[in-house]
């Protein structure tokens, strides 16, 4: 995997989130500001433009850092800073290498999770991005360590993210605007966990295309 892999992943994210913009907004309207779909679509559209303008010598780590910085500067609400911080942490984890392998991808996503947890101060069960990304990273690490081929390992990580996403429905939000609703937040799927599952699904498609 290389910089082209990262670029194609970000394009896949932009396409998927744009397609699900209204759905994400619908989820956010129930427990938030009703702007998650619009915010994430604007952010990843800007990421596409940024990455298309990078120099040929840009490393995959630098590409992820640029993607994260773009999300921070273009996405309102909490999701931009959170995923922006996560992408930048992932990029720094990849370092200056021109290519990366499956264990490096695990380290990058683990670094992204750490960055999101630190910035958002969220724990599993708080009804946030962490409830989808945490299980995905744990599953990917377990499968890669066991020698599972990367396309299958990422597919299982995506499935874990979706399971974590659905698990937010009965949770009571303890972070962000949804937490203001208290018990009324129960019964709604978290929009941040949902867009996180879309980002993992985009990674799954990207890795599958390269295999």
Buried (B, 14 or more C-beta within 10 A) or exposed (E): BBBEBBBBBBBBBBBBBBEBBEBBBBBBBBBBBBBBBBBBBBBBBBBBEBBEEBEEEBBBBBBBBBBBBBBBEBBBBBBBBBBBBBBBBBBBBBBEEEEBEBEBBBBBBBBBBBBBBEBBEBEBBBBBBBBBBBBBBBBBBBBBEEEBEBBBBBBBBBBBBBBBBBBBEEBBBBBBBBBEBEEEBBEBBBBBBBBBBBBBBBBBBBBEEEE
